[in-house]
Amino acid sequence: MYLKFVRKFVRVRKNVRKMVNVKFYLDKADKSKHFPIHLVLRQKDVQVKVATGEKVLKKDWDAKNQLVKETEYTYKSINKFLLFLKQEVEKHFETAPHSQFTDKKVKEKILSFVNSRRQNTGISMVCEDASEYETMQKITFLDLFAGAGGFSEGFLQAEYGNKFYDFRLASDINENCELTHLARYNHQLGMDAEFLRQDITEPDFIDNLLKKIKGQTINVVCGGPPCQSFSLAGKRKKFDKKDDLFAHYLNVIKLLRPKYFVMENVKGILTKEGGKVREMILQEIRSIIDLKEFHQLIHFVANLKKSNLDKQFILDCYLQRLNFEKAIDKDLDTIRESYIQNIENKFRILAPKIADYKTSKTDMNFATIRHGFNLLKRAKELAYVRKKVIQEKNHSDLDNDFFAPKFDDFLESIEPNNIIEEVHNAFQKLNPASTFRNEIADIILALEIYNYSFDECVQGLTEIAKKQNNENELNEILAHIRLYNIDQPFVALASDYGVPQNRERVLFIGCRKDQKLIKTVPATVAPDEKVTVFEALYDLDFVGNDDEKFNYETIDLKAKYNGTTEQMKSLLKKRAIDGKPNSKGGLTYAEWSKKGRLNGRFANAKNPFYVRNFEELENGLTHLVAPLQNHKTSKQSDDVVKRLSVILETGNYDKAKEKLKEIGLNSEKRNYNVLKADGQSSTIMTIADDYIHYASPRALTVREMARLQSFDDSFVFQGKRSTGGNKRKFEVPQFTLVGNAVPPLMARAVALEILKNIK
């Protein structure tokens, strides 16, 4: 009986579903030859047609499957909406008695779903016809260590001649980075850019990256590894996990072989360890080789070996070391172990000649050499141990304490270069007869070659080739197989590119050997034409203590700046999109921020919206849509407001400290930066309370910090606004997103320079 009841119930439910028939069709085309997509609902004797608000070209419509084809760049966004609309309509009419609905009421209900969508699509950031981009050349790019998306935003603003950028993928480890990315690029702008939320150091990162880009050619890669350990602002940490992330970044470069790549970091990287880190990065970049042509070098070294009888062992080591470059991860460990084994075999033959059997078994130096070989053969296991210890050190926040040096000493002891050094010292302490010193020198050199970069291998081979008068031949081969060229990194000052902030960043710009080398990115704004803080923020100063605004308000300059009105007005300049003065057709920096700097592809972008999490993002009806987002001030006590007033009046925190002490409002806070209306801000960091508004005794809002970074107002930072304490290690709230970002206008200048030179 129960089974019969279940079957009858299922049949009834199926019949109910059949009663509501929802389909889509194309109506008559408009003047631009775009066909509106209409929804038609049939239920018994009722038939209702409603415009969805979406339009496509006829060639992009799949009538059979009722979907937009992939040839339309916004297909994902439109199809998602059509599916949502169909599901909501079916769900509504399956749960209510159909007899209660007239044609009019049915239509009204469907329109309510459609209008909820239209509320989010009313913005027009630009007025160009997007169809012109169909015939232009797409330059694909991806953004690693993307954060909020400063690089992505700047690249999408750039176009030159018939070329513009096509955003394929961004990657970061934090979920709020992903939330902000998806909200901005996929939901708001209608793109289909992928996001890979994963640690770049994980073994399957590359595999997952390849799955995401689906075999597409990537022309440009940009990104900046986290830079805490490189920064001059705080104590540099030895063996910080973040120090070697650039190596993983380069692994992506080696795999994708882009025409250009950009790596951004803090200024401190130029001087870290006396410049050794900078040279190491350049060396690694120049060591990227074209594996398709690598056989030429192998053949050259093999021939060199034939004609150099006294260098047979060393040249054989060079050959084995060069094979590291073309080995895949699975084979590399075996090849490395084999390399050390060959050196160990040579030592075993030599050992009886240096000392008797008893000494070789009991002497500490012999033991050090043997154990050194074993440790090098277990490089993979030691690398894993190193990674776990660094993770534990960072997790436990071991820094500036008595534990940190001990952890560092251990980490240093298992580094290959340190193991090799200990083996070298042990050989020297053996004090062998002069007859065997050349053989020992060869063993030590062989160990050093094991740890050489490709570039260091080249240097060693060049010395041998010189003696054989083969240097020119080697140079020709190297010129042919080196895949990338790079000049010295240069310091880019954000204010030189229309950003109202004196933020300094180091840029490494590499290019494939078939592309033109870019040595610098010319400034777009002259020193006396730079955007001021007042230009950037003056129209946002209408929020009070613990106040949040969702709409712009008019600022009465005369009332606000009585006595200095004319002086303030003189700071407002009409500018081009990149910050250059343009009195005829330009806009103020603030006006550009409101209008948006994106190009014509995004003419139908949605209005800015805010969501707290992924669940809200997926449900379009829960989006908080407003003209102005992220404009909320912190709640500050009366004492804090008084303290800020004193600092603001004084203009300098150090000068204000004495007065604050006198009135009992002194603070333990390390620093306050008072913004100067007629200048540029200092580097924007991740804590808003570090900055005091130039005209009001308060901290900055996320929107104001975004303005100083050159983000448009249409770019909404999603998720939590702020966090504190230990949570800062794991959470990336709005303030952190904006503070860590690459200024989009600076990124735009880099992107334009690449477009001008890319072939």
ABEGO torsion letter per residue (X at the ends): XAAAAAAAAAAAAAAAAAABBBBBBBBBBBAAGBBBBBBBBBBEABBBBBBAGBBBBAAABBAAAGBBBAABAAAAAAAAAAAAAAAAAAAAAAABBAAABBAAAAAAAAAAAAAAAAAAAABBABABBAAAAAABBBBBBBBBGAEAGAAAAAAAABBBEABBBBBABBBBABAAAAAAAAAAAAAAAGBABBBBBBBAABAAAAAAAAAAAGGBBBABBBEBBBAAAABAABBBBBGBAAAAAAAAAAAAAAAAGBABBBBBBBAAAAABGGGAAAAAAAAAAAABBBAAAAAAAAAAAAAAAAABAAAAAAAAAAAAAAAAAABBAAAAAAAAAAAAAAAAAAAAAAAAAABBAAAAAABAAAAAAAAAAAAAAAAAAAAAAAAAAAAAAAAAGBBGBAAAAAAAAAAAAABAAAAAAAAAAAAAAAGBBAAAAAAAAAAAAAAAAAABBAAAAAAAAAAAAAAAGAAAAAAAAAAAABABBBBBBBBBBAAAAGBABBBBBBBBBBBBAABBBBABBBBABBAAABBBAAAAAAAABABBBGBBBABBBBBBAAAAABGAAAAAAAABBBBBAAGBBBAAABBBAAAAAAAEABBAAAAABBBBBBBABAAAAABAAABBBBABBGBBBBBBBAAAAAAAAAAAAAGBAAAAAAAAAAAGABBABABBBBBBAABBBBBBBABAAABBBAABBBBBBAAAAAAAAGBBAABBBBEBABBBEAAAAABBBAAAAAAABBBAAAAAAAAAAAAAABX
